[in-house]
Amino acid sequence: MDLPIKLISTDFDGTLFAEFENPPIPAELVELIGQLQDQGAKWVINTGRDLSSLLESLGRAGIGIEPDYLVLVEREIHWNQHSRYFGLQEWNAACSRVHAELFARIRGDLSRLAEWINTRFDAQIFEDSYSPLCLVAGNNADMDAIHQYLEDYCRQIPLLTVVRNDIYARFSHVAFNKGSALAEVTRRLGLCSAEVFAIGDHLNDLPMLSRAYAQCLAAPANAVPRVQAAVRRQAGYISRAAHGSGVAEAMKYYLAAGSS
């Protein structure tokens, strides 16, 4: 296979998928990814969603193609076998173990962190199976302040980080993110970063928007300023179009550049 892109890594919400557009994933992009898959390229959706939420939205979109891999909750890897997704056991088990060890160390601080947030902001704070502290802020300004506070806390705790997308945030281990998961998929496919395309729109995409993991970097027009700046700084491509149309535009740019 002589393709400039052999692995396509797309964020989901706000990048590949626009909830309130019809269709939420443009037909042009579906056709382009499908053509590349037919030629041997692989596609991974690299998302903060869990499996059921992602598959529900993909099903409603009715796109007729399937990702070869999924990176879920920014860290777990699943692969497609006959339209069923199976967890990559070795990676996912290590991911679960190190997160459990890390979160056990901060358990005693959680009530203090929640109290600081609740006394200043109207935010929903909860625990799920992926993080002992998850939150949804009322708006981006509030989340900016909360994010800064949690980042300051993380500097005191080795290996702890905050993963944020818009008004949503949770704790995570620094070694497991969209970038390191993409690197593992790339390694398992026997590829290198020069053969990888990655595109995203928000802060949780920054770990994969690195030339260490993908030489073909891009952001759609709707990407937040920090993401656009990071892509520009690495000589990546900023699409003129938003969401899925921006993904298609960026992929065409790299495909044309690679074939010239």
C-alpha positions as CSV (number, residue, x, y, z in Angstrom):
1,M,0.0,0.0,0.0
2,D,1.5,3.3,-1.1
3,L,-0.6,5.8,0.9
4,P,0.7,8.9,2.7
5,I,-1.9,8.2,5.4
6,K,-2.1,4.6,6.7
7,L,-3.7,5.4,10.1
8,I,-6.4,8.0,10.6
9,S,-7.0,9.2,14.2
10,T,-10.1,11.4,14.6
11,D,-11.6,12.9,17.7
12,F,-15.3,12.4,17.8
13,D,-17.4,15.2,19.3
14,G,-16.8,18.5,17.6
15,T,-14.4,17.0,15.1
16,L,-15.8,14.0,13.3
17,F,-19.3,14.4,14.7
18,A,-21.5,17.5,15.0
19,E,-24.6,16.6,17.0
20,F,-26.9,19.2,15.6
21,E,-25.9,19.0,11.9
22,N,-27.7,16.9,9.4
23,P,-26.0,14.6,8.7
24,P,-23.8,14.7,11.8
25,I,-20.9,13.2,9.8
26,P,-20.7,14.5,6.3
27,A,-21.1,12.0,3.4
28,E,-18.0,13.3,1.8
29,L,-15.9,12.3,4.8
30,V,-17.5,8.9,5.1
31,E,-16.7,8.2,1.5
32,L,-13.1,9.4,1.9
33,I,-12.4,7.3,5.0
34,G,-14.1,4.3,3.4
35,Q,-11.9,4.6,0.2
36,L,-8.8,4.7,2.4
37,Q,-9.9,1.7,4.4
38,D,-10.5,-0.2,1.1
39,Q,-6.9,0.5,0.2
40,G,-5.6,-0.8,3.6
41,A,-5.6,2.2,5.8
42,K,-6.9,1.9,9.4
43,W,-9.2,4.3,11.2
44,V,-9.3,4.9,15.0
45,I,-11.8,7.1,16.7
46,N,-10.0,8.7,19.6
47,T,-12.6,9.9,22.0
48,G,-13.4,10.8,25.6
49,R,-16.7,8.8,25.3
50,D,-17.3,5.3,26.6
51,L,-18.2,2.4,24.4
52,S,-22.0,2.5,24.7
53,S,-22.3,6.2,24.2
54,L,-20.0,6.2,21.1
55,L,-21.6,3.2,19.5
56,E,-25.1,4.7,20.0
57,S,-24.1,8.0,18.3
58,L,-22.4,6.1,15.4
59,G,-25.5,4.0,15.0
60,R,-27.7,7.0,14.8
61,A,-25.3,8.6,12.3
62,G,-25.8,5.5,10.0
63,I,-22.5,6.0,8.2
64,G,-22.0,2.5,6.8
65,I,-18.3,2.3,7.7
66,E,-16.7,1.1,11.0
67,P,-13.6,2.2,12.8
68,D,-10.9,-0.4,13.0
69,Y,-9.9,0.7,16.5
70,L,-11.4,2.8,19.3
71,V,-9.6,4.7,22.0
72,L,-12.2,5.3,24.7
73,V,-12.2,7.6,27.6
74,E,-9.0,9.0,26.2
75,R,-7.1,5.9,27.2
76,E,-8.6,2.4,26.7
77,I,-8.0,0.6,23.3
78,H,-10.5,-1.6,21.6
79,W,-10.2,-3.3,18.2
80,N,-12.8,-4.3,15.7
81,Q,-13.3,-8.0,14.8
82,H,-16.4,-8.8,12.6
83,S,-18.2,-5.6,13.8
84,R,-17.6,-6.4,17.5
85,Y,-15.2,-4.4,19.7
86,F,-12.8,-6.2,22.0
87,G,-10.6,-4.6,24.6
88,L,-6.8,-4.8,24.1
89,Q,-6.3,-6.8,27.3
90,E,-2.6,-6.1,28.0
91,W,-2.9,-2.3,27.5
92,N,-6.3,-1.9,29.2
93,A,-5.3,-4.0,32.3
94,A,-2.1,-2.0,32.8
95,C,-4.2,1.2,32.3
96,S,-6.7,0.1,35.0
97,R,-4.0,-0.9,37.4
98,V,-2.0,2.3,37.4
99,H,-5.1,4.4,37.6
100,A,-6.4,2.4,40.6
101,E,-3.0,2.9,42.3
102,L,-2.9,6.6,41.6
103,F,-6.5,7.3,42.6
104,A,-6.0,5.5,45.9
105,R,-3.3,8.0,46.8
106,I,-5.6,11.0,46.3
107,R,-8.8,9.6,47.8
108,G,-8.3,11.6,51.0
109,D,-8.1,14.9,49.2
110,L,-11.3,14.6,47.2
111,S,-13.7,16.1,49.7
112,R,-11.5,19.1,50.1
113,L,-11.3,19.6,46.3
114,A,-15.0,19.2,45.9
115,E,-15.7,21.7,48.7
116,W,-13.4,24.3,47.1
117,I,-15.3,24.0,43.8
118,N,-18.8,23.9,45.3
119,T,-18.3,27.0,47.4
120,R,-17.3,29.0,44.4
121,F,-19.2,27.6,41.4
122,D,-22.4,25.9,40.3
123,A,-20.8,22.6,39.1
124,Q,-21.9,19.0,39.1
125,I,-19.3,16.8,40.8
126,F,-19.4,13.0,40.7
127,E,-17.4,9.8,40.6
128,D,-17.5,7.2,37.8
129,S,-15.6,4.1,37.0
130,Y,-12.9,6.1,35.2
131,S,-12.2,8.9,37.7
132,P,-12.9,9.6,41.4
133,L,-13.5,13.2,40.5
134,C,-15.4,14.2,37.4
135,L,-17.2,17.5,37.0
136,V,-19.4,19.5,34.7
137,A,-19.1,23.3,35.1
138,G,-21.9,25.7,34.4
139,N,-19.9,27.5,31.7
140,N,-16.4,27.8,30.2
141,A,-15.3,30.7,32.4
142,D,-16.1,28.7,35.5
143,M,-14.3,25.7,34.1
144,D,-11.2,27.8,33.3
145,A,-10.9,28.7,37.0
146,I,-11.6,25.2,38.1
147,H,-9.2,23.8,35.6
148,Q,-6.4,26.0,36.9
149,Y,-7.1,25.0,40.5
150,L,-7.1,21.3,39.6
151,E,-3.9,21.7,37.6
152,D,-2.2,23.4,40.6
153,Y,-3.3,20.5,42.7
154,C,-1.9,18.0,40.2
155,R,1.5,19.6,40.4
156,Q,1.7,18.2,43.9
157,I,0.8,14.7,42.9
158,P,3.2,12.8,40.7
159,L,1.7,11.3,37.5
160,L,-1.7,13.0,38.1
161,T,-3.3,15.2,35.4
162,V,-6.6,16.8,34.5
163,V,-8.3,15.9,31.2
164,R,-10.6,18.6,30.0
165,N,-13.0,18.9,27.1
166,D,-15.1,22.1,27.1
167,I,-17.0,22.3,30.4
168,Y,-16.2,18.6,31.3
169,A,-13.1,17.4,33.2
170,R,-11.7,14.4,35.1
171,F,-8.5,13.2,36.7
172,S,-6.2,10.8,34.8
173,H,-2.8,9.2,34.8
174,V,-0.3,11.2,32.6
175,A,1.0,8.0,30.9
176,F,-2.4,7.1,29.4
177,N,-4.0,9.6,27.0
178,K,-5.0,10.0,23.4
179,G,-1.4,10.4,22.4
180,S,0.0,7.3,24.1
181,A,-2.9,5.2,23.0
182,L,-2.4,6.3,19.4
183,A,1.2,5.4,19.7
184,E,0.3,1.9,20.9
185,V,-2.1,1.4,18.0
186,T,0.6,2.7,15.6
187,R,3.1,0.3,17.1
188,R,0.8,-2.7,16.8
189,L,0.1,-2.0,13.1
190,G,3.8,-1.8,12.4
191,L,3.6,1.9,11.3
192,C,5.5,5.0,12.2
193,S,4.3,8.6,13.0
194,A,5.0,9.7,9.4
195,E,2.1,7.5,8.3
196,V,-0.4,8.8,10.8
197,F,-3.0,11.6,10.5
198,A,-4.5,13.0,13.7
199,I,-7.2,15.7,14.0
200,G,-9.0,17.2,17.1
201,D,-10.7,20.3,18.3
202,H,-10.3,20.6,22.1
203,L,-7.8,20.4,25.0
204,N,-8.1,16.7,25.5
205,D,-6.9,16.2,22.0
206,L,-3.6,18.0,22.6
207,P,-1.7,14.8,23.7
208,M,-2.3,13.2,20.3
209,L,-1.8,16.4,18.3
210,S,2.0,16.0,18.5
211,R,4.4,15.2,15.7
212,A,5.8,12.5,18.0
213,Y,2.6,10.5,17.3
214,A,1.4,11.9,14.0
215,Q,3.3,13.8,11.3
216,C,0.0,14.8,9.6
217,L,-1.5,17.1,12.2
218,A,-4.8,19.0,11.7
219,A,-7.5,20.9,13.4
220,P,-11.0,21.9,12.1
221,A,-12.0,25.6,11.9
222,N,-14.0,25.2,15.1
223,A,-11.0,24.0,17.2
224,V,-10.3,26.1,20.3
225,P,-7.4,28.6,20.1
226,R,-4.9,26.5,22.1
227,V,-5.4,23.6,19.8
228,Q,-5.1,25.7,16.6
229,A,-1.9,27.2,18.0
230,A,-0.4,23.9,18.9
231,V,-1.1,22.5,15.4
232,R,0.2,25.7,13.7
233,R,3.4,25.6,15.8
234,Q,4.1,22.1,14.5
235,A,3.4,23.1,10.9
236,G,0.1,21.3,10.8
237,Y,-3.0,22.2,8.8
238,I,-5.9,24.3,10.0
239,S,-9.0,23.6,7.9
240,R,-11.2,26.4,6.7
241,A,-14.3,24.2,7.3
242,A,-15.6,23.1,10.7
243,H,-16.3,19.6,12.1
244,G,-16.4,16.7,9.7
245,S,-16.1,18.9,6.6
246,G,-12.8,20.2,8.1
247,V,-11.6,16.6,8.6
248,A,-12.2,15.8,5.0
249,E,-10.5,19.0,3.9
250,A,-7.4,18.3,6.0
251,M,-7.2,14.7,4.8
252,K,-7.4,15.8,1.2
253,Y,-4.6,18.3,1.8
254,Y,-2.2,15.6,3.2
255,L,-3.2,13.0,0.6
256,A,-2.5,15.6,-2.2
257,A,0.8,16.6,-0.6
258,G,1.9,12.9,-0.2
259,S,1.1,12.0,-3.8
260,S,2.8,15.0,-5.4
